[in-house]
Amino acid sequence: GEHQHTRVKLYYARTNKNLATRQMMQLERRDQFLRRVHVNARKKAEAVLKKPTGHARTQKRKNPLSVPFEDSEPLPYTAPEEHHHLSHSQNYSHHVPSWLKEHCDDPATKNFWPKLQSHLLGRLIHPELSSDGDEFTPQERAQIILRNDRIYFHKIFRVNFTTYDVR
């Protein structure tokens, strides 16, 4: 009743008063169309939010240690002064203890955890040096803690470097 009367008055105000009924019908159809678009967009957004995210997706893929080509991972602008840049996304990860358990027979995983800890500790303490990390004690390596025991992998790794073509 009253709401419909208010809408008619609003539609009439939006017409040029020539063939107002026809113009008001067009406005009504346009509003209905926009309402349908809005409802459909909301349904799609809810469906996207219900999809599994991050590591749940990686567990179902054939190769869980790669980012699918069709997935995008935005990487904002990187200043040329920065040596490298990685995305802050945590969409793709793998649980390290589970991965080590799955690949316990693989010779490449022998002493993987202490080697990873030594590597990370060496890069944190001496970022400019490159060593094998044998100089760290088990107590020092125990200081390296991965949040939720996860390693995150990314689609894009940007490295800035300068070359001089001297021919």
ChimeraX commands (.cxc) that place a marker at each C-alpha (Angstrom):
marker #1 position 0.00,0.00,0.00 radius 0.5
marker #1 position 1.85,3.00,1.34 radius 0.5
marker #1 position 5.28,1.74,0.26 radius 0.5
marker #1 position 4.09,1.21,-3.32 radius 0.5
marker #1 position 2.59,4.71,-3.37 radius 0.5
marker #1 position 5.94,6.13,-2.24 radius 0.5
marker #1 position 7.74,4.23,-4.99 radius 0.5
marker #1 position 5.34,5.56,-7.63 radius 0.5
marker #1 position 5.99,9.10,-6.45 radius 0.5
marker #1 position 9.75,8.51,-6.61 radius 0.5
marker #1 position 9.49,7.06,-10.11 radius 0.5
marker #1 position 7.33,9.95,-11.28 radius 0.5
marker #1 position 9.93,12.42,-10.02 radius 0.5
marker #1 position 12.54,10.65,-12.17 radius 0.5
marker #1 position 10.54,10.99,-15.40 radius 0.5
marker #1 position 10.42,13.95,-17.76 radius 0.5
marker #1 position 6.60,13.96,-17.37 radius 0.5
marker #1 position 6.03,13.03,-21.05 radius 0.5
marker #1 position 4.55,9.53,-21.23 radius 0.5
marker #1 position 5.26,9.19,-17.51 radius 0.5
marker #1 position 3.51,5.82,-17.15 radius 0.5
marker #1 position 5.76,4.23,-19.75 radius 0.5
marker #1 position 8.88,5.72,-18.18 radius 0.5
marker #1 position 7.80,4.58,-14.72 radius 0.5
marker #1 position 7.32,1.02,-16.03 radius 0.5
marker #1 position 10.83,1.10,-17.49 radius 0.5
marker #1 position 12.21,2.28,-14.16 radius 0.5
marker #1 position 10.35,-0.52,-12.36 radius 0.5
marker #1 position 11.73,-3.15,-14.77 radius 0.5
marker #1 position 15.23,-1.74,-14.36 radius 0.5
marker #1 position 14.92,-1.92,-10.56 radius 0.5
marker #1 position 13.70,-5.53,-10.75 radius 0.5
marker #1 position 16.61,-6.43,-13.01 radius 0.5
marker #1 position 19.13,-4.80,-10.65 radius 0.5
marker #1 position 17.55,-6.58,-7.69 radius 0.5
marker #1 position 17.95,-9.94,-9.48 radius 0.5
marker #1 position 21.57,-9.14,-10.31 radius 0.5
marker #1 position 22.21,-8.22,-6.69 radius 0.5
marker #1 position 20.62,-11.43,-5.39 radius 0.5
marker #1 position 22.58,-13.57,-7.87 radius 0.5
marker #1 position 25.83,-11.81,-6.97 radius 0.5
marker #1 position 25.17,-12.41,-3.28 radius 0.5
marker #1 position 24.48,-16.11,-3.94 radius 0.5
marker #1 position 27.71,-16.44,-5.91 radius 0.5
marker #1 position 29.68,-14.68,-3.18 radius 0.5
marker #1 position 28.23,-17.00,-0.55 radius 0.5
marker #1 position 29.11,-20.02,-2.70 radius 0.5
marker #1 position 32.70,-18.79,-3.03 radius 0.5
marker #1 position 32.94,-18.28,0.72 radius 0.5
marker #1 position 31.72,-21.82,1.34 radius 0.5
marker #1 position 34.46,-23.32,-0.86 radius 0.5
marker #1 position 37.42,-24.76,1.03 radius 0.5
marker #1 position 40.41,-22.45,1.19 radius 0.5
marker #1 position 44.16,-22.73,1.40 radius 0.5
marker #1 position 45.57,-26.05,2.46 radius 0.5
marker #1 position 42.24,-27.85,2.10 radius 0.5
marker #1 position 42.46,-27.23,-1.64 radius 0.5
marker #1 position 46.08,-28.32,-1.80 radius 0.5
marker #1 position 45.34,-31.69,-0.22 radius 0.5
marker #1 position 43.02,-32.68,-3.08 radius 0.5
marker #1 position 45.31,-31.80,-5.97 radius 0.5
marker #1 position 47.65,-34.28,-7.61 radius 0.5
marker #1 position 50.73,-32.21,-6.81 radius 0.5
marker #1 position 50.02,-30.37,-3.56 radius 0.5
marker #1 position 53.36,-28.53,-3.68 radius 0.5
marker #1 position 52.48,-26.33,-6.62 radius 0.5
marker #1 position 50.12,-23.45,-7.27 radius 0.5
marker #1 position 47.72,-24.12,-10.16 radius 0.5
marker #1 position 48.33,-21.96,-13.21 radius 0.5
marker #1 position 44.75,-20.68,-13.27 radius 0.5
marker #1 position 44.90,-19.45,-9.65 radius 0.5
marker #1 position 46.02,-15.88,-9.25 radius 0.5
marker #1 position 48.21,-14.59,-6.50 radius 0.5
marker #1 position 48.47,-10.81,-6.55 radius 0.5
marker #1 position 51.85,-9.27,-5.92 radius 0.5
marker #1 position 51.83,-5.53,-5.35 radius 0.5
marker #1 position 54.45,-3.12,-6.62 radius 0.5
marker #1 position 57.99,-3.79,-5.47 radius 0.5
marker #1 position 60.40,-0.90,-5.09 radius 0.5
marker #1 position 63.56,-1.38,-7.19 radius 0.5
marker #1 position 65.68,-1.00,-4.05 radius 0.5
marker #1 position 64.22,-4.18,-2.57 radius 0.5
marker #1 position 66.16,-7.29,-3.50 radius 0.5
marker #1 position 63.16,-9.61,-3.64 radius 0.5
marker #1 position 59.46,-9.74,-2.93 radius 0.5
marker #1 position 57.00,-12.52,-2.11 radius 0.5
marker #1 position 53.27,-12.33,-1.74 radius 0.5
marker #1 position 51.88,-12.29,1.80 radius 0.5
marker #1 position 49.23,-14.81,0.79 radius 0.5
marker #1 position 48.79,-17.90,2.94 radius 0.5
marker #1 position 46.48,-19.69,0.53 radius 0.5
marker #1 position 48.88,-22.49,-0.35 radius 0.5
marker #1 position 50.65,-24.35,2.38 radius 0.5
marker #1 position 51.75,-27.77,3.47 radius 0.5
marker #1 position 52.03,-29.23,6.95 radius 0.5
marker #1 position 55.72,-30.12,7.27 radius 0.5
marker #1 position 55.46,-33.03,9.76 radius 0.5
marker #1 position 52.74,-34.66,7.64 radius 0.5
marker #1 position 54.80,-34.19,4.50 radius 0.5
marker #1 position 57.86,-35.72,6.16 radius 0.5
marker #1 position 55.78,-38.65,7.36 radius 0.5
marker #1 position 54.40,-39.23,3.85 radius 0.5
marker #1 position 57.90,-39.16,2.36 radius 0.5
marker #1 position 59.85,-40.94,5.09 radius 0.5
marker #1 position 61.29,-43.42,2.56 radius 0.5
marker #1 position 62.62,-40.66,0.32 radius 0.5
marker #1 position 66.38,-40.15,0.82 radius 0.5
marker #1 position 65.93,-36.43,0.17 radius 0.5
marker #1 position 64.04,-36.10,3.45 radius 0.5
marker #1 position 66.88,-37.55,5.52 radius 0.5
marker #1 position 67.71,-34.96,8.21 radius 0.5
marker #1 position 65.43,-32.52,6.40 radius 0.5
marker #1 position 64.12,-30.83,9.55 radius 0.5
marker #1 position 67.52,-30.03,11.14 radius 0.5
marker #1 position 68.87,-28.94,7.75 radius 0.5
marker #1 position 65.90,-26.63,7.24 radius 0.5
marker #1 position 66.32,-25.17,10.73 radius 0.5
marker #1 position 70.05,-24.60,10.13 radius 0.5
marker #1 position 69.38,-23.02,6.75 radius 0.5
marker #1 position 66.78,-20.62,8.16 radius 0.5
marker #1 position 68.88,-19.78,11.20 radius 0.5
marker #1 position 71.89,-19.06,9.00 radius 0.5
marker #1 position 69.84,-16.73,6.78 radius 0.5
marker #1 position 68.42,-14.91,9.79 radius 0.5
marker #1 position 71.75,-14.44,11.57 radius 0.5
marker #1 position 74.02,-13.92,8.54 radius 0.5
marker #1 position 71.83,-13.01,5.54 radius 0.5
marker #1 position 74.82,-12.04,3.40 radius 0.5
marker #1 position 76.76,-15.27,4.02 radius 0.5
marker #1 position 76.10,-18.59,2.38 radius 0.5
marker #1 position 77.11,-21.60,4.43 radius 0.5
marker #1 position 75.91,-25.13,5.01 radius 0.5
marker #1 position 74.72,-24.32,8.55 radius 0.5
marker #1 position 76.78,-26.97,10.34 radius 0.5
marker #1 position 78.01,-24.43,12.89 radius 0.5
marker #1 position 74.68,-24.36,14.81 radius 0.5
marker #1 position 73.97,-26.46,17.87 radius 0.5
marker #1 position 70.69,-28.34,18.36 radius 0.5
marker #1 position 69.73,-25.78,21.02 radius 0.5
marker #1 position 70.20,-22.93,18.53 radius 0.5
marker #1 position 68.26,-24.79,15.85 radius 0.5
marker #1 position 65.42,-25.38,18.32 radius 0.5
marker #1 position 64.84,-21.61,18.32 radius 0.5
marker #1 position 63.44,-21.88,14.78 radius 0.5
marker #1 position 59.70,-22.45,15.03 radius 0.5
marker #1 position 57.38,-22.59,12.04 radius 0.5
marker #1 position 53.95,-21.15,12.73 radius 0.5
marker #1 position 51.46,-24.04,12.70 radius 0.5
marker #1 position 54.28,-26.24,11.33 radius 0.5
marker #1 position 53.45,-25.03,7.83 radius 0.5
marker #1 position 55.51,-24.01,4.83 radius 0.5
marker #1 position 53.81,-21.62,2.43 radius 0.5
marker #1 position 54.50,-21.62,-1.27 radius 0.5
marker #1 position 53.80,-18.97,-3.84 radius 0.5
marker #1 position 53.21,-18.58,-7.52 radius 0.5
marker #1 position 55.34,-15.46,-7.94 radius 0.5
marker #1 position 58.74,-14.59,-6.52 radius 0.5
marker #1 position 60.03,-11.26,-7.80 radius 0.5
marker #1 position 63.77,-10.56,-7.74 radius 0.5
marker #1 position 65.17,-7.14,-8.60 radius 0.5
marker #1 position 68.68,-7.10,-9.98 radius 0.5
marker #1 position 70.77,-4.81,-12.12 radius 0.5
marker #1 position 72.78,-6.02,-15.06 radius 0.5
marker #1 position 75.28,-4.14,-17.11 radius 0.5
marker #1 position 75.68,-5.18,-20.69 radius 0.5
marker #1 position 79.36,-4.48,-21.32 radius 0.5
marker #1 position 80.11,-5.65,-24.84 radius 0.5
marker link #1:1,2 radius 0.2
marker link #1:2,3 radius 0.2
marker link #1:3,4 radius 0.2
marker link #1:4,5 radius 0.2
marker link #1:5,6 radius 0.2
marker link #1:6,7 radius 0.2
marker link #1:7,8 radius 0.2
marker link #1:8,9 radius 0.2
marker link #1:9,10 radius 0.2
marker link #1:10,11 radius 0.2
marker link #1:11,12 radius 0.2
marker link #1:12,13 radius 0.2
marker link #1:13,14 radius 0.2
marker link #1:14,15 radius 0.2
marker link #1:15,16 radius 0.2
marker link #1:16,17 radius 0.2
marker link #1:17,18 radius 0.2
marker link #1:18,19 radius 0.2
marker link #1:19,20 radius 0.2
marker link #1:20,21 radius 0.2
marker link #1:21,22 radius 0.2
marker link #1:22,23 radius 0.2
marker link #1:23,24 radius 0.2
marker link #1:24,25 radius 0.2
marker link #1:25,26 radius 0.2
marker link #1:26,27 radius 0.2
marker link #1:27,28 radius 0.2
marker link #1:28,29 radius 0.2
marker link #1:29,30 radius 0.2
marker link #1:30,31 radius 0.2
marker link #1:31,32 radius 0.2
marker link #1:32,33 radius 0.2
marker link #1:33,34 radius 0.2
marker link #1:34,35 radius 0.2
marker link #1:35,36 radius 0.2
marker link #1:36,37 radius 0.2
marker link #1:37,38 radius 0.2
marker link #1:38,39 radius 0.2
marker link #1:39,40 radius 0.2
marker link #1:40,41 radius 0.2
marker link #1:41,42 radius 0.2
marker link #1:42,43 radius 0.2
marker link #1:43,44 radius 0.2
marker link #1:44,45 radius 0.2
marker link #1:45,46 radius 0.2
marker link #1:46,47 radius 0.2
marker link #1:47,48 radius 0.2
marker link #1:48,49 radius 0.2
marker link #1:49,50 radius 0.2
marker link #1:50,51 radius 0.2
marker link #1:51,52 radius 0.2
marker link #1:52,53 radius 0.2
marker link #1:53,54 radius 0.2
marker link #1:54,55 radius 0.2
marker link #1:55,56 radius 0.2
marker link #1:56,57 radius 0.2
marker link #1:57,58 radius 0.2
marker link #1:58,59 radius 0.2
marker link #1:59,60 radius 0.2
marker link #1:60,61 radius 0.2
marker link #1:61,62 radius 0.2
marker link #1:62,63 radius 0.2
marker link #1:63,64 radius 0.2
marker link #1:64,65 radius 0.2
marker link #1:65,66 radius 0.2
marker link #1:66,67 radius 0.2
marker link #1:67,68 radius 0.2
marker link #1:68,69 radius 0.2
marker link #1:69,70 radius 0.2
marker link #1:70,71 radius 0.2
marker link #1:71,72 radius 0.2
marker link #1:72,73 radius 0.2
marker link #1:73,74 radius 0.2
marker link #1:74,75 radius 0.2
marker link #1:75,76 radius 0.2
marker link #1:76,77 radius 0.2
marker link #1:77,78 radius 0.2
marker link #1:78,79 radius 0.2
marker link #1:79,80 radius 0.2
marker link #1:80,81 radius 0.2
marker link #1:81,82 radius 0.2
marker link #1:82,83 radius 0.2
marker link #1:83,84 radius 0.2
marker link #1:84,85 radius 0.2
marker link #1:85,86 radius 0.2
marker link #1:86,87 radius 0.2
marker link #1:87,88 radius 0.2
marker link #1:88,89 radius 0.2
marker link #1:89,90 radius 0.2
marker link #1:90,91 radius 0.2
marker link #1:91,92 radius 0.2
marker link #1:92,93 radius 0.2
marker link #1:93,94 radius 0.2
marker link #1:94,95 radius 0.2
marker link #1:95,96 radius 0.2
marker link #1:96,97 radius 0.2
marker link #1:97,98 radius 0.2
marker link #1:98,99 radius 0.2
marker link #1:99,100 radius 0.2
marker link #1:100,101 radius 0.2
marker link #1:101,102 radius 0.2
marker link #1:102,103 radius 0.2
marker link #1:103,104 radius 0.2
marker link #1:104,105 radius 0.2
marker link #1:105,106 radius 0.2
marker link #1:106,107 radius 0.2
marker link #1:107,108 radius 0.2
marker link #1:108,109 radius 0.2
marker link #1:109,110 radius 0.2
marker link #1:110,111 radius 0.2
marker link #1:111,112 radius 0.2
marker link #1:112,113 radius 0.2
marker link #1:113,114 radius 0.2
marker link #1:114,115 radius 0.2
marker link #1:115,116 radius 0.2
marker link #1:116,117 radius 0.2
marker link #1:117,118 radius 0.2
marker link #1:118,119 radius 0.2
marker link #1:119,120 radius 0.2
marker link #1:120,121 radius 0.2
marker link #1:121,122 radius 0.2
marker link #1:122,123 radius 0.2
marker link #1:123,124 radius 0.2
marker link #1:124,125 radius 0.2
marker link #1:125,126 radius 0.2
marker link #1:126,127 radius 0.2
marker link #1:127,128 radius 0.2
marker link #1:128,129 radius 0.2
marker link #1:129,130 radius 0.2
marker link #1:130,131 radius 0.2
marker link #1:131,132 radius 0.2
marker link #1:132,133 radius 0.2
marker link #1:133,134 radius 0.2
marker link #1:134,135 radius 0.2
marker link #1:135,136 radius 0.2
marker link #1:136,137 radius 0.2
marker link #1:137,138 radius 0.2
marker link #1:138,139 radius 0.2
marker link #1:139,140 radius 0.2
marker link #1:140,141 radius 0.2
marker link #1:141,142 radius 0.2
marker link #1:142,143 radius 0.2
marker link #1:143,144 radius 0.2
marker link #1:144,145 radius 0.2
marker link #1:145,146 radius 0.2
marker link #1:146,147 radius 0.2
marker link #1:147,148 radius 0.2
marker link #1:148,149 radius 0.2
marker link #1:149,150 radius 0.2
marker link #1:150,151 radius 0.2
marker link #1:151,152 radius 0.2
marker link #1:152,153 radius 0.2
marker link #1:153,154 radius 0.2
marker link #1:154,155 radius 0.2
marker link #1:155,156 radius 0.2
marker link #1:156,157 radius 0.2
marker link #1:157,158 radius 0.2
marker link #1:158,159 radius 0.2
marker link #1:159,160 radius 0.2
marker link #1:160,161 radius 0.2
marker link #1:161,162 radius 0.2
marker link #1:162,163 radius 0.2
marker link #1:163,164 radius 0.2
marker link #1:164,165 radius 0.2
marker link #1:165,166 radius 0.2
marker link #1:166,167 radius 0.2
view
